[in-house]
Amino acid sequence: MVKIFIGGLPDNIQEMDLAIWVSLHGRVETIKVVRDRATGKCKGYAFLEIYSLPDAKNIVSTLNGETFKGNVITVKISEDESGAKTPKPKTNSNPHPNPNFKSKRPRLQR
């Protein structure tokens, strides 16, 4: 599945309205409209998981820059296309090439 971002949504958007509008151009698997916890209003963007990359590309090319409920919408494929989280590379706190090396200088206590 491919994750896409949709921005510029009105604050009163309903998931079903967005699903119907987007599904005309590709198969939608999941929708997550980002909302303010206190008010329940949409923060202006949502993430959708699309069944396939061709569907996602069709949605982006067709809907990006279009008007939806009075707002111009931005649609793009998320940076993380697969939806899987990529692990961060481990950083070595010891910059010395020898992993067993210990500095003889005492560290300052804070």
N, C-alpha and C positions, 0 to 999 in steps of 0.2 A: 504494500500500500504506500501511497505517496501523500505526504502532508502538505497542504497548501494554507496560506495565510490570506485572509480577506480583511481589509481595513476600510475605514470610512463608513462604517455601518451606523445607522441611526440608533439613538439610545432606547427606542421602544421596539427593537427588532424581536421577532419570535423565531425560534429555531425552525419551525415548520415552514414559515414563509421563505427562509433562506434555503432550506432543503429543497423545496419545490423549484425555486429559481435556479439553483445551481444544478440540480439533477436533470434539467433539460439538456445539459451539455456534457454530462458524464455521470458515472455511477458513484454516489456518495455513500461511504460506509459509516462514518461518525461525524458529528458536529459538536464543537465546543465553543459556544459564545461566551466570551469573557465578560463577567458582570461585576459591578461594584457590590460588595457584600452588604453594605448598609442599605442601599437604595434598591438593589436588584436591577438597576439600569445597565444596559450594555455599555462597556467602556469604549466601544467603537470598532472592535475587531473580533475575529473568530478564527479558529483553526478547524480545518476539515480534513479527514482522511479519505482519499479517493482510491478507488479500486485498482486502477492501473496508471502507469505513467502516460500513455496516450490520452486517457480521459483527463488527467490532470493538465496536460499541455493544452488540450482543447478548451478546458474551462478557463485557463489563464489567458489564452489568446482571444477568446470570445468575450469574456466578461471584464477584463482589466480596462479601466477607464469608462465603463458603462455607468449609467445612472440607475440606482436602486432606491426606491422610496425617497427620492429627492436628493440623494447624496451620490457623489462620484466615488466609485468603488475602486480600490487597489487590490489586485489579485496577483499573487506570485507563489511559486513553489518555495516552501520553507527551505532553509539552509540544510536542514537534516532531512533529506529526501526520503529515507527509508522509514523514518519514524523511530528507529532504534537509537538509543543513546550511545554515543561513542565515549569510551573511557578516556579520562585525562591521562596524559603521559606522566609517569612517576618522575618526580624531581629528586635529585640526589642532593641532600643537604651537605654532604661532604664533597667539595669540589676537587679533592685530590684524586689522582688516578688510582692510587692504592686504597681500596675500600677499608683496610684495617688501620690506616694512618690516623693518628690522633694528634691534634695540635698541642704543643707544650705550653702555649700561652693560656692562662686561665681566662675564662669568660667572665664578663661583668655580670653581677647579679642585679636584676632590675626589680 
